[in-house]
Structure formats: structure tokens, C-alpha cells
Amino acid sequence: MKKFSAADLNNKLENLNIKKGDTVMIHGDAIVLNFIKGETLLDKIKLLRDVLLKKIGKNGTLLVPTFNYSFLKKKKFDPINDKSQIGLFSEIFRSIEKLNRSYHPVFSFLIIGKNKKKLINTGINDCFGKKSIFKKFHDLNGKIITLGCGFNKITFAIHIEEMFGVKYRYHKYFKGIVKIKNKKLKIKKLSYFVRKLNLNSDLNLFNLKRSLIKEKKVKILRFGRVSIEMVKAKDFFLIGLNKLKKNPNYLIEEGAKKKDLDRSFYKQQFWGKKLILVTEIF
């Protein structure tokens, strides 16, 4: 099995059109670590981090989700010590970059690079709305990378839902305390655009991904036995918003039709004539 070196990883980013000065958000699954050189999982994450940071340069910014939902029940959040709850990939990243974690009590990110100071305290009372980090990321012409985890992990989609005002979500408010260094910041009203549980409102971004592929707005490359993908936040937002205007349930299971889930569309779309398993794309 091929193990990717720093040069290999750099080539992948080059082919995804990642450049100096880019603001990049990366969603990853620990399965990809099987395909990266290194003695330990920590070594592999460090190699990936170093290649990413070198690629975007001193004027670039890297964001890695480190979400933790405990605040919603315990009403407390410690950015330094509270673990990421969204998988091993994210948690290992957090363990080596904990001092660069943002202060949002639920949807925190590791933020490394030029825009760290702008983003670390952005939207601390807002999860997905106009004052959220997702809006700022959009404004910064961010690029979203999925590494082995597929499009359904792109939380930016909920920002689109809130900006459109989908009917299957509503605003729910929380309060609590965020520990920032030796101080405690009181959160009096955290706005979270939550799902209505009486609908099948789980995200289903398969149709959106197909639309982005048809419009040539997403790049997909093989990464071992999985894939690495890149889409610009502005393209993701614009096409997603336009689709919601035609079908307000477009981004969820409730709006998915059987014919829309026919994956035969993809069978010869990737990597030339060599066919791959659909599960390697999604």
C-alpha cells in the first residue's frame, strides 16, 4: 500500500488548486492516516499539518473543526482541555494545536495562520448565522477540503440553511461559561439553528455534490482507497442556496428522491478510464 510522503501530499494540494494565502477548512477521517508516512498517528497528522501550512504560506489560514457538544448540557466549555467529539482525526489535531483553538462553546476550530486573531473569537454567540465563523470563512473566500470523509461532514451547509431560513430548523438558545485562559466568559444567549426532530432532516448533500460536479465546481482526487475533495465556499453556498429556492428540502433526507440517489452518474466521472468503487468517492 502506497504511503504518501510530504512531496506526495504537496502534489495532491497542488492538484486541488490550493495556493499561497488561501484560507482552508479541512474535514478529515482517521482512515486517511493509513495512507500517510509516519511511525505514529501523531507523526502522520504533524506531516499533514506541516505540508498544509507550507502550501498556504504565512498569509494563509488553516481551520480544522474540533466540535464539542457538552456545553449544551453542562453549560461549560474549556477550549484547552475539552476534547473534540467528532473523531480521531480531529482529536489528534487538537492535541498538538490546543492553544490555537477558537472559543466558540460548541463549534470550535483550530485556527493557524494569518487570520487567527480575526477568527478565534468570531461569532461566539452565534453558531451558523450572520455573525458566525462560517460567514467570516465565506467572506474570506475559503476553500473546503474533505479528506476521506465525504461531503456530509461539511458543516458549512448549515450556514446555508440558516441564511435561507429553512423550515425544518429553528433557533434554540443556550447559556453557560467559556473558560478563556484564567477568565470565565459568560455566554448569555448562544443561538443554535437546530433540527426539528419530527422530520427526516438529517443532512444529505449527495444531490448538492452532484450539482457541483456537473458545474465543475469540485475537484476530486484519489487518496489511497478513499478520496480528497475541494470546493470553494462561495460555490458551495451559491449553488446550495439556489437549489433551496427550488426545493426547500434539497439538503436533507426528506427532500431526497430515489432517482436522485442513483449513483450510476458517477461511475465514469473520475480518474480517467479507471473505474473505482462509489464508496471511495462518498
C-alpha positions in Angstrom: 0.0 0.0 0.0 1.4 3.4 -1.0 2.3 5.7 1.8 2.2 9.4 0.9 5.3 11.5 1.6 5.5 15.3 2.1 6.1 15.6 -1.6 3.1 13.4 -2.5 0.8 15.4 -0.1 2.1 18.7 -1.6 1.2 17.4 -5.1 -2.3 16.5 -4.0 -2.8 20.0 -2.7 -1.3 21.5 -5.9 -3.8 19.5 -8.0 -6.6 20.7 -5.8 -5.6 24.3 -6.6 -4.5 25.1 -3.0 -2.3 28.2 -3.1 -0.3 30.7 -1.0 -2.6 32.9 1.0 -5.6 30.6 0.9 -8.0 30.1 3.8 -8.6 26.4 4.1 -11.1 24.4 6.2 -10.3 20.6 6.3 -12.7 17.9 7.4 -10.8 14.6 7.8 -11.4 11.0 8.8 -8.7 9.0 10.6 -8.8 6.3 7.8 -6.6 8.6 5.7 -3.8 8.2 8.2 -3.3 4.7 6.8 -2.0 6.3 3.6 0.4 8.8 5.1 4.0 8.1 6.0 4.9 8.2 9.7 5.6 5.9 12.7 2.7 7.0 14.7 -0.7 8.6 14.1 0.7 11.8 15.7 3.6 11.8 13.2 1.2 11.5 10.3 -1.0 14.3 11.5 2.0 16.5 12.0 3.3 15.7 8.5 -0.1 16.6 7.0 -0.3 19.8 9.1 3.2 20.9 8.1 2.6 20.3 4.4 -0.7 22.3 4.6 0.8 25.2 6.3 3.8 25.3 4.0 1.4 25.2 1.0 -0.8 28.1 2.1 2.2 30.1 3.4 2.4 32.8 6.0 -0.6 34.7 4.6 -2.8 31.6 4.6 -5.1 30.3 7.3 -5.9 26.7 8.2 -9.1 25.7 10.1 -9.8 22.2 11.5 -13.1 21.5 13.2 -12.9 20.4 16.8 -16.6 20.5 17.8 -17.7 19.6 21.3 -21.4 19.4 22.3 -21.0 19.1 26.0 -21.8 22.8 26.5 -25.4 22.2 25.5 -25.9 20.1 28.7 -23.1 21.1 31.1 -23.1 24.8 30.2 -19.3 24.9 30.4 -16.5 24.8 27.8 -12.8 24.8 28.2 -11.1 25.3 24.8 -7.7 24.0 26.1 -8.8 20.8 27.8 -12.2 19.7 26.3 -11.7 17.1 23.6 -13.0 17.2 20.1 -16.1 14.9 19.8 -16.1 14.5 16.0 -13.5 11.8 15.5 -9.9 10.7 16.0 -8.5 12.8 13.1 -9.9 16.0 14.7 -8.8 15.0 18.2 -5.2 14.3 17.3 -5.0 17.6 15.6 -6.4 19.3 18.7 -3.9 17.5 20.9 -1.0 19.2 19.1 -2.6 22.6 18.4 -4.8 23.1 21.5 -3.5 26.7 22.1 -4.9 27.6 18.7 -8.4 26.6 19.4 -11.3 29.1 19.0 -13.6 30.0 21.9 -16.9 29.0 20.4 -18.5 26.7 23.0 -19.9 24.2 20.5 -18.4 24.7 17.0 -14.8 25.4 17.8 -11.9 25.2 15.3 -8.2 25.0 15.4 -7.1 28.2 13.6 -3.5 28.6 12.4 -2.2 31.4 10.3 -2.7 35.0 9.3 -6.4 35.3 10.2 -6.2 33.6 13.6 -6.8 36.8 15.6 -9.8 37.7 13.4 -11.4 34.3 13.7 -10.6 32.9 17.2 -13.4 34.9 18.9 -15.7 35.3 15.9 -19.4 34.7 16.5 -19.0 33.3 20.0 -22.8 33.8 20.5 -23.8 32.5 17.0 -23.4 29.0 15.6 -24.3 29.4 11.9 -25.7 32.9 11.3 -24.5 36.3 10.0 -22.0 36.7 12.9 -20.7 33.2 12.8 -17.2 31.9 11.9 -18.9 30.2 8.9 -20.0 33.6 7.5 -16.5 35.0 8.0 -15.0 32.0 6.3 -17.3 32.6 3.4 -16.3 36.3 3.3 -12.6 35.2 3.2 -13.2 33.2 0.0 -12.4 30.0 1.9 -11.8 26.6 0.4 -13.3 23.4 1.9 -11.3 20.1 1.8 -12.8 16.7 2.7 -10.2 14.1 3.3 -11.7 10.6 3.4 -15.0 11.6 5.0 -17.3 12.8 2.2 -19.5 15.8 1.7 -22.0 15.1 4.5 -19.3 16.2 7.0 -19.3 19.8 5.6 -21.0 21.7 8.5 -20.9 24.9 6.3 -24.1 23.5 4.8 -26.0 24.5 8.0 -24.9 28.1 7.4 -26.6 28.0 4.0 -29.7 26.6 5.7 -29.8 29.4 8.2 -29.2 32.1 5.6 -32.0 30.7 3.5 -34.3 30.1 6.6 -35.3 26.5 6.1 -38.5 25.5 7.9 -37.1 22.2 9.3 -34.8 24.0 11.7 -35.4 26.6 14.4 -33.4 28.8 16.7 -32.7 27.4 20.2 -30.8 29.3 22.8 -28.3 28.2 25.3 -26.2 29.9 28.0 -23.1 29.0 30.0 -19.5 29.8 30.6 -16.4 29.6 28.4 -13.0 29.4 30.1 -10.5 31.7 28.4 -7.1 31.5 30.0 -7.7 32.4 33.6 -11.0 34.2 33.0 -14.6 33.0 32.6 -16.7 34.4 29.8 -20.5 34.3 30.3 -22.5 33.3 27.3 -26.0 34.7 27.9 -27.6 33.7 24.6 -26.0 31.3 22.2 -28.1 30.9 19.0 -28.1 27.4 17.6 -30.2 26.6 14.4 -31.3 23.1 15.4 -33.2 20.4 13.5 -36.9 19.7 14.1 -36.9 16.1 15.1 -40.4 15.4 13.7 -38.9 15.5 10.1 -36.2 13.3 8.5 -34.0 16.4 8.5 -30.5 14.8 8.6 -28.2 16.4 6.1 -28.0 14.6 2.7 -25.5 16.5 0.5 -25.4 13.9 -2.3 -27.5 15.9 -4.6 -25.6 19.1 -4.0 -22.3 17.3 -4.7 -23.7 16.0 -8.0 -24.7 19.6 -8.9 -21.3 20.9 -8.0 -19.6 18.2 -10.1 -21.8 19.0 -13.1 -20.9 22.7 -12.8 -17.2 21.7 -12.5 -17.0 23.4 -9.1 -15.5 20.5 -7.1 -12.2 18.7 -7.5 -11.9 15.1 -6.6 -8.7 13.0 -6.4 -7.8 9.5 -5.3 -6.2 9.3 -1.8 -5.2 5.7 -1.2 -8.5 3.9 -1.1 -10.6 7.0 -0.4 -10.7 10.5 -1.9 -9.7 14.0 -1.2 -12.0 16.7 -2.5 -12.0 20.5 -2.7 -14.8 23.0 -3.2 -14.8 26.8 -2.7 -17.2 28.1 0.0 -18.7 30.6 -2.4 -19.6 28.0 -5.0 -20.9 25.7 -2.3 -23.0 28.5 -0.9 -24.3 29.9 -4.1 -25.4 26.6 -5.7 -26.8 25.3 -2.4 -28.8 28.4 -1.9 -30.2 28.3 -5.5 -31.2 24.7 -5.0 -33.0 25.5 -1.8 -35.0 28.2 -3.6 -36.3 25.5 -5.9 -36.7 22.8 -3.3 -36.6 23.9 0.4 -35.8 20.4 1.5 -32.9 19.9 -1.0 -30.2 19.4 1.6 -31.9 16.8 3.8 -33.1 13.2 3.6 -36.7 14.5 3.4 -36.1 16.1 0.1 -34.1 13.2 -1.5 -35.9 11.3 -4.2 -34.9 7.8 -5.2 -34.0 8.8 -8.7 -31.7 11.5 -7.2 -29.8 8.8 -5.3 -28.9 6.9 -8.4 -25.1 6.8 -8.2 -24.6 5.4 -11.7 -23.9 9.1 -12.8 -20.5 8.9 -11.2 -19.2 5.6 -12.4 -17.0 7.0 -15.2 -16.5 10.6 -13.9 -13.3 10.2 -12.1 -9.6 9.5 -12.7 -9.8 8.9 -16.4 -10.9 5.5 -17.7 -10.1 3.7 -14.4 -13.3 3.0 -12.5 -13.4 3.0 -8.7 -15.9 1.9 -6.1 -18.6 4.5 -5.4 -17.8 4.2 -1.7 -14.3 5.6 -2.4 -16.0 8.8 -3.5 -18.6 9.2 -0.9 
